[in-house]
Amino acid sequence: MDSDKLIPLEIDLPIWDRFFSVFPLVIIGSKEGEGRYNLAPKHIAMPLGWDNHSCFVCSPRHTTYHNIRDHGAFTVSYPRPSDVLMTSLAAAPRCEDRSKPSLLVLPTMPARQVEGVVLREAYEVLECKLHSAVDGFGANSLIIGDVVAAAVHQDCLRGDDRDENDKASRLCMLIQV
């Protein structure tokens, strides 16, 4: 190492909880078998390359993984920090009948191109068709989608007359550190 400020980490155990890093909090929407929709918080999500692909990490132990594999589509909503309490409800446990009543209080609207819902007050929403699911990352998988529709809140749109640095400083993106 060139810098005396960099501390080498042993890699015998996962490294990710040993330091602070930035990951966006997103809500992944998927259709369930009974025609209901599931919303699940995820924090390892990102674009995949420069084309219109999006991906996130999920476990095959989760309903979200199986919903997406079964129905071939998902949505991604990037919530505003002011909605953190509401979006945390998406992590509530399911009832015995597999329902999740806490999702009923989340303000959603129908997706435009895929069968699903998105958060109404999100600053960005993506609608994706399943490209592939890559298993084998320990207990996790990478879910990759082709973006077939996207929308962004007017405050986040680049290219208008406002200074982009000013706009970026005013954006309150919700991240998990």
Buried (B, 14 or more C-beta within 10 A) or exposed (E): EEEEEEEEEEEEEEEEEEEEEEBBBBBBBBBBEEEBBBBBBBBBBEEBEEEBBBBBBBEEEBBBBBBBBEBBBBBBBBBBEEBEEBBEBBEEEEEEEEEBEBBEEBEBEEBBBBBBBBBEBBBBBBBBBBBEBEEEEEEBBBBBBBBBBBBBBEEBEEEEEEEEEEBEEEEEBBEEE
